Amino acid sequence: MAHKITDECISCGACADTCPVGAIVAGDGKYEINADECVDCGACAGGCPVEAIVAE
């Protein structure tokens, strides 16, 4: 089960920097996680300063 970035995202990119598999990319107004590439490690959630990443 992949993680999801909510609308609370402030597009800072901290999550993308913490993703070990490069599954996070800039999207339209917020970052997005590619569910097919996500290994569900949770590193991105720990790196988000506004807690905008949740497990689906």
trRosetta pair geometry for C-beta under 8 A, 3 or more apart (Angstrom, degrees):
i j d omega theta_ij theta_ji phi_ij phi_ji
1 40 6.0 83 70 -105 55 138
1 55 6.4 65 117 -179 116 94
1 56 5.3 -147 176 74 100 86
2 23 7.9 -137 -141 154 119 146
2 33 5.9 173 167 124 120 125
2 35 3.9 -137 4 -130 160 77
2 38 3.8 92 -128 71 103 147
2 40 6.1 -118 -103 -75 38 86
2 56 5.9 23 74 20 64 125
3 33 5.7 86 79 1 79 178
3 38 6.3 -157 25 -162 76 146
3 40 6.8 145 -29 -119 83 60
3 42 6.9 131 -63 -100 137 52
3 44 6.1 -179 78 65 153 123
3 45 6.1 -137 -140 -50 151 106
3 53 5.3 28 162 177 127 102
3 54 6.6 165 -160 87 82 28
3 55 5.5 -57 -106 -98 74 50
3 56 6.7 170 -129 -11 20 83
4 33 6.5 -133 -109 39 33 124
4 53 7.0 165 81 -151 37 61
4 54 5.7 -23 61 65 88 79
4 55 7.7 93 15 -163 81 9
4 56 4.9 86 -22 -63 115 101
5 9 5.0 40 167 -66 111 133
5 15 6.9 -176 -95 60 123 174
5 24 7.7 95 -42 -134 135 109
5 30 5.9 -177 127 148 123 117
5 31 5.4 -136 -140 83 177 81
5 32 6.2 -132 39 -106 126 34
5 33 5.9 140 -15 -14 98 98
5 44 8.0 -77 -75 147 99 134
5 52 5.7 35 -161 128 75 101
5 53 5.4 -30 -98 -96 65 78
6 9 6.5 164 76 -26 51 85
6 52 4.9 -137 52 -168 86 75
6 53 7.3 -158 4 -81 82 25
6 54 6.2 46 -38 4 113 110
7 30 6.8 -132 -126 -44 42 158
7 52 7.7 -133 70 -151 23 113
8 50 5.5 -158 146 131 106 118
8 51 7.2 -19 111 85 149 63
8 52 3.8 -157 83 -106 96 98
9 29 7.9 113 85 128 112 70
9 30 3.6 96 80 -147 137 113
9 31 5.7 -150 -162 29 144 79
9 48 8.0 -74 -110 -145 74 123
9 50 7.3 158 -112 69 27 128
9 52 4.3 158 -70 145 59 158
10 49 7.7 -50 39 70 128 104
10 50 5.6 105 -8 -7 113 150
10 52 7.3 -179 -5 -28 70 149
11 26 7.0 59 -148 -135 99 94
11 29 7.0 -115 -58 169 130 33
11 30 5.7 -121 -67 -115 87 42
11 31 6.3 150 -116 -32 58 81
12 49 6.6 0 45 27 162 119
13 16 5.0 -48 -162 36 71 116
13 17 6.2 73 142 -24 83 99
13 26 7.3 -24 -93 -77 95 99
13 31 6.8 142 -96 -71 47 134
14 17 5.8 -58 -155 34 34 114
14 18 6.6 21 154 -13 67 110
14 47 4.8 -165 145 150 96 97
14 48 6.1 149 85 -103 116 39
14 49 6.0 95 18 -15 163 94
15 18 6.0 -67 -152 40 33 104
15 19 6.5 42 153 -38 68 102
15 24 5.2 -136 120 -169 100 168
15 31 5.8 171 61 92 125 157
15 33 8.0 -78 147 -72 134 100
15 44 4.0 47 -158 -158 96 97
15 45 7.9 41 -120 -56 107 28
15 47 5.5 151 -98 87 46 111
15 48 5.3 14 -70 -75 103 90
15 53 6.1 135 -111 -54 138 141
16 19 5.8 -43 -147 14 34 116
16 22 8.0 35 -164 -139 80 53
16 24 4.2 -141 -96 99 70 113
16 25 7.0 91 -112 -89 124 25
16 26 7.5 -29 -57 -50 153 70
16 31 6.1 -138 -45 -140 104 143
16 44 7.8 41 -56 -120 28 108
17 47 6.8 -157 72 175 88 150
18 43 4.6 -160 149 144 104 100
18 44 5.5 160 82 -94 111 47
18 46 7.0 -154 173 73 158 87
18 47 3.5 -170 -20 -30 155 159
19 22 6.0 142 110 -75 113 18
19 23 5.4 -134 -177 39 139 76
19 24 4.6 166 -26 9 154 109
19 33 8.0 178 -104 -120 143 93
19 43 6.3 156 -98 83 38 116
19 44 5.4 16 -74 -70 88 106
20 39 7.5 -49 69 39 104 132
20 41 6.5 12 25 35 118 162
20 43 6.2 89 -16 22 94 160
21 37 5.7 -175 127 162 120 95
21 38 7.3 161 67 -115 132 27
21 39 5.5 116 -15 -9 148 113
22 37 7.1 -62 86 158 68 143
23 33 5.6 35 130 -159 103 76
23 34 4.7 -129 -164 51 80 89
23 37 3.7 -178 -108 101 99 108
23 38 4.5 153 152 -74 164 62
23 39 7.5 -177 -25 -3 145 71
24 31 5.5 25 180 168 103 122
24 32 7.0 167 -149 83 62 37
24 33 5.3 -29 -95 -97 78 68
24 34 7.5 -146 -74 7 29 78
24 44 6.1 137 -52 -111 146 139
25 31 6.8 168 88 -156 27 79
25 32 6.0 -22 65 61 76 86
25 34 6.9 45 5 -33 107 104
26 31 5.8 -57 -105 -104 42 71
26 32 7.8 45 147 16 10 83
27 30 5.7 -10 65 78 107 57
27 31 5.9 119 10 -148 92 18
27 32 3.8 75 -47 -19 135 112
30 52 7.7 -129 -157 154 126 146
33 38 5.3 42 168 -71 113 130
33 44 7.0 176 -92 67 124 174
33 53 7.8 89 -39 -134 136 110
34 37 4.3 38 94 24 114 110
34 38 6.5 174 84 -30 56 85
35 38 5.5 -44 -135 20 33 119
35 56 8.0 -17 -114 18 119 152
40 55 7.6 62 -147 -129 96 102
42 45 5.0 -45 -164 32 72 117
42 46 6.3 69 141 -19 84 100
42 55 7.5 -26 -96 -72 97 107
43 46 5.9 -62 -156 39 35 110
43 47 6.3 24 153 -14 68 114
44 47 5.7 -67 -148 42 31 107
44 48 6.5 42 155 -38 67 102
44 53 5.3 -158 119 -150 99 171
45 48 5.9 -45 -149 14 31 115
45 51 7.6 36 -167 -139 78 60
45 53 4.2 -137 -97 94 70 116
45 54 7.3 96 -112 -84 120 24
45 55 7.6 -30 -64 -47 150 78
48 51 5.8 136 104 -82 112 21
48 52 5.4 -134 -179 37 141 76
48 53 4.8 163 -21 5 153 108
